[in-house]
Amino acid sequence: MEIVLVLIAALLVGHIIGVLPVRPVEPVERPVVEEPFVLPREVTTYTVRRGDSLWRIAGIVYGDPHLWKVIWEANRDLVPVPHNLPVGIVLTIPPRR
C-alpha cells in the first residue's frame, strides 16, 4: 500500500512539475576582472580597499600571494599587525625581490 502511495505521489509531482511555467533565467553580473599583474620595477603604492588583505594584494601586484611579507616589511610602521589592514591607508609596494 505504501509503495502505491509513493508511486502515485511521484507521478503527481512529475505531472505538476511538467505543468509549472518555466521562468527565464536572468543573466548574472560577472565580477570585474582585475587587470593582469605587472611586476613593479620600482616602488609603487596601493590604497587598501574593503576586503583587502596583504595576501590578496601580493597576489595582485606580484602574482604570488606568498610574498605578502615583502609588503608587510615595507609597511610595518603603518601596519604593525599584518592581519589588521585599515581601509584607506596607502601601502608602499617595493619591487619584487
C-alpha positions as protocol buffer text, in pm:
chain_id: "A"
residue {
  index: 1
  type: MET
  ca { x: 0 y: 0 z: 0 }
}
residue {
  index: 2
  type: GLU
  ca { x: 279 y: 244 z: 92 }
}
residue {
  index: 3
  type: ILE
  ca { x: 460 y: 171 z: -232 }
}
residue {
  index: 4
  type: VAL
  ca { x: 145 y: 251 z: -430 }
}
residue {
  index: 5
  type: LEU
  ca { x: 103 y: 582 z: -249 }
}
residue {
  index: 6
  type: VAL
  ca { x: 467 y: 672 z: -313 }
}
residue {
  index: 7
  type: LEU
  ca { x: 428 y: 592 z: -683 }
}
residue {
  index: 8
  type: ILE
  ca { x: 109 y: 797 z: -709 }
}
residue {
  index: 9
  type: ALA
  ca { x: 275 y: 1089 z: -530 }
}
residue {
  index: 10
  type: ALA
  ca { x: 577 y: 1068 z: -763 }
}
residue {
  index: 11
  type: LEU
  ca { x: 350 y: 1069 z: -1069 }
}
residue {
  index: 12
  type: LEU
  ca { x: 155 y: 1369 z: -938 }
}
residue {
  index: 13
  type: VAL
  ca { x: 472 y: 1562 z: -859 }
}
residue {
  index: 14
  type: GLY
  ca { x: 613 y: 1481 z: -1201 }
}
residue {
  index: 15
  type: HIS
  ca { x: 291 y: 1598 z: -1364 }
}
residue {
  index: 16
  type: ILE
  ca { x: 279 y: 1919 z: -1160 }
}
residue {
  index: 17
  type: ILE
  ca { x: 644 y: 1996 z: -1232 }
}
residue {
  index: 18
  type: GLY
  ca { x: 581 y: 1940 z: -1603 }
}
residue {
  index: 19
  type: VAL
  ca { x: 289 y: 2185 z: -1594 }
}
residue {
  index: 20
  type: LEU
  ca { x: 460 y: 2461 z: -1398 }
}
residue {
  index: 21
  type: PRO
  ca { x: 574 y: 2756 z: -1609 }
}
residue {
  index: 22
  type: VAL
  ca { x: 946 y: 2790 z: -1653 }
}
residue {
  index: 23
  type: ARG
  ca { x: 1084 y: 3133 z: -1567 }
}
residue {
  index: 24
  type: PRO
  ca { x: 1359 y: 3267 z: -1789 }
}
residue {
  index: 25
  type: VAL
  ca { x: 1694 y: 3287 z: -1618 }
}
residue {
  index: 26
  type: GLU
  ca { x: 1824 y: 3639 z: -1576 }
}
residue {
  index: 27
  type: PRO
  ca { x: 2188 y: 3699 z: -1667 }
}
residue {
  index: 28
  type: VAL
  ca { x: 2427 y: 3705 z: -1375 }
}
residue {
  index: 29
  type: GLU
  ca { x: 2659 y: 4001 z: -1341 }
}
residue {
  index: 30
  type: ARG
  ca { x: 3017 y: 3885 z: -1355 }
}
residue {
  index: 31
  type: PRO
  ca { x: 3265 y: 4046 z: -1118 }
}
residue {
  index: 32
  type: VAL
  ca { x: 3505 y: 4290 z: -1275 }
}
residue {
  index: 33
  type: VAL
  ca { x: 3825 y: 4108 z: -1357 }
}
residue {
  index: 34
  type: GLU
  ca { x: 4126 y: 4299 z: -1241 }
}
residue {
  index: 35
  type: GLU
  ca { x: 4391 y: 4369 z: -1497 }
}
residue {
  index: 36
  type: PRO
  ca { x: 4671 y: 4115 z: -1508 }
}
residue {
  index: 37
  type: PHE
  ca { x: 4953 y: 4192 z: -1274 }
}
residue {
  index: 38
  type: VAL
  ca { x: 5270 y: 4358 z: -1390 }
}
residue {
  index: 39
  type: LEU
  ca { x: 5567 y: 4317 z: -1161 }
}
residue {
  index: 40
  type: PRO
  ca { x: 5666 y: 4659 z: -1031 }
}
residue {
  index: 41
  type: ARG
  ca { x: 6019 y: 4758 z: -1132 }
}
residue {
  index: 42
  type: GLU
  ca { x: 6029 y: 5040 z: -882 }
}
residue {
  index: 43
  type: VAL
  ca { x: 5849 y: 5135 z: -562 }
}
residue {
  index: 44
  type: THR
  ca { x: 5477 y: 5189 z: -617 }
}
residue {
  index: 45
  type: THR
  ca { x: 5177 y: 5240 z: -388 }
}
residue {
  index: 46
  type: TYR
  ca { x: 4848 y: 5065 z: -327 }
}
residue {
  index: 47
  type: THR
  ca { x: 4543 y: 5208 z: -148 }
}
residue {
  index: 48
  type: VAL
  ca { x: 4375 y: 4946 z: 72 }
}
residue {
  index: 49
  type: ARG
  ca { x: 4010 y: 4875 z: -7 }
}
residue {
  index: 50
  type: ARG
  ca { x: 3745 y: 4694 z: 192 }
}
residue {
  index: 51
  type: GLY
  ca { x: 3811 y: 4320 z: 188 }
}
residue {
  index: 52
  type: ASP
  ca { x: 4180 y: 4354 z: 105 }
}
residue {
  index: 53
  type: SER
  ca { x: 4449 y: 4154 z: 280 }
}
residue {
  index: 54
  type: LEU
  ca { x: 4824 y: 4151 z: 238 }
}
residue {
  index: 55
  type: TRP
  ca { x: 4784 y: 3804 z: 85 }
}
residue {
  index: 56
  type: ARG
  ca { x: 4538 y: 3937 z: -176 }
}
residue {
  index: 57
  type: ILE
  ca { x: 4743 y: 4248 z: -251 }
}
residue {
  index: 58
  type: ALA
  ca { x: 5061 y: 4044 z: -301 }
}
residue {
  index: 59
  type: GLY
  ca { x: 4869 y: 3821 z: -540 }
}
residue {
  index: 60
  type: ILE
  ca { x: 4757 y: 4125 z: -738 }
}
residue {
  index: 61
  type: VAL
  ca { x: 5086 y: 4316 z: -754 }
}
residue {
  index: 62
  type: TYR
  ca { x: 5337 y: 4030 z: -757 }
}
residue {
  index: 63
  type: GLY
  ca { x: 5129 y: 3744 z: -893 }
}
residue {
  index: 64
  type: ASP
  ca { x: 5223 y: 3543 z: -585 }
}
residue {
  index: 65
  type: PRO
  ca { x: 5026 y: 3582 z: -260 }
}
residue {
  index: 66
  type: HIS
  ca { x: 5306 y: 3411 z: -67 }
}
residue {
  index: 67
  type: LEU
  ca { x: 5507 y: 3735 z: -100 }
}
residue {
  index: 68
  type: TRP
  ca { x: 5275 y: 3923 z: 139 }
}
residue {
  index: 69
  type: LYS
  ca { x: 5561 y: 3958 z: 389 }
}
residue {
  index: 70
  type: VAL
  ca { x: 5755 y: 4174 z: 141 }
}
residue {
  index: 71
  type: ILE
  ca { x: 5471 y: 4428 z: 150 }
}
residue {
  index: 72
  type: TRP
  ca { x: 5431 y: 4398 z: 527 }
}
residue {
  index: 73
  type: GLU
  ca { x: 5801 y: 4453 z: 596 }
}
residue {
  index: 74
  type: ALA
  ca { x: 5793 y: 4770 z: 385 }
}
residue {
  index: 75
  type: ASN
  ca { x: 5489 y: 4899 z: 578 }
}
residue {
  index: 76
  type: ARG
  ca { x: 5541 y: 4786 z: 937 }
}
residue {
  index: 77
  type: ASP
  ca { x: 5512 y: 5143 z: 1060 }
}
residue {
  index: 78
  type: LEU
  ca { x: 5157 y: 5163 z: 913 }
}
residue {
  index: 79
  type: VAL
  ca { x: 5058 y: 4801 z: 970 }
}
residue {
  index: 80
  type: PRO
  ca { x: 5209 y: 4668 z: 1293 }
}
residue {
  index: 81
  type: VAL
  ca { x: 4974 y: 4366 z: 1284 }
}
residue {
  index: 82
  type: PRO
  ca { x: 4959 y: 4206 z: 937 }
}
residue {
  index: 83
  type: HIS
  ca { x: 4605 y: 4073 z: 980 }
}
residue {
  index: 84
  type: ASN
  ca { x: 4462 y: 4416 z: 1068 }
}
residue {
  index: 85
  type: LEU
  ca { x: 4470 y: 4620 z: 748 }
}
residue {
  index: 86
  type: PRO
  ca { x: 4291 y: 4956 z: 781 }
}
residue {
  index: 87
  type: VAL
  ca { x: 4087 y: 5060 z: 477 }
}
residue {
  index: 88
  type: GLY
  ca { x: 4218 y: 5371 z: 303 }
}
residue {
  index: 89
  type: ILE
  ca { x: 4583 y: 5355 z: 402 }
}
residue {
  index: 90
  type: VAL
  ca { x: 4836 y: 5383 z: 122 }
}
residue {
  index: 91
  type: LEU
  ca { x: 5087 y: 5098 z: 126 }
}
residue {
  index: 92
  type: THR
  ca { x: 5433 y: 5116 z: -23 }
}
residue {
  index: 93
  type: ILE
  ca { x: 5483 y: 4833 z: -271 }
}
residue {
  index: 94
  type: PRO
  ca { x: 5853 y: 4758 z: -315 }
}
residue {
  index: 95
  type: PRO
  ca { x: 5983 y: 4588 z: -629 }
}
residue {
  index: 96
  type: ARG
  ca { x: 5972 y: 4211 z: -612 }
}
residue {
  index: 97
  type: ARG
  ca { x: 6297 y: 4073 z: -480 }
}
